[in-house]
Amino acid sequence: QVELVESGGGLVQAGGSLRLSCAASGRTFSSYAMGWFRQAPGKEREFVAAIKWSDGRRYYVDSVKGRFTISRANAKNTVYLQMNSLKPEDTAVYYCAALVSDHDVGSWGQGTQVTVSS
């Protein structure tokens, strides 16, 4: 089991920036990649970004490409999501996830609220 603790959410105006952090502990070697998902009120949880531990390859949903950057600090078992040019539609609870394959999540964080005001 991998334990995940997120931080860095908050309230920001449209056009602003936030950086989310996710610290992983436990059986981190069992994960394949780390990712960020988000869930807005009344909507399903959706994939945002992911980064593989092995080669650092990154993946993004189209709506955040060019604005969000996922990165990692292997020595710290920490993953970051730098969010720039935020839009009101980015408002959601953001969840960190430890992926065990391309499509399967092994562990979830508790979530952190991101609110973007217009």
Summary of the structure (lengths in Angstrom):
residues: 118
radius of gyration: 13.3
end to end distance: 39.1
largest distance: 40.9
contacts: 351
relative contact order: 0.32
helix: 10%
strand: 56%
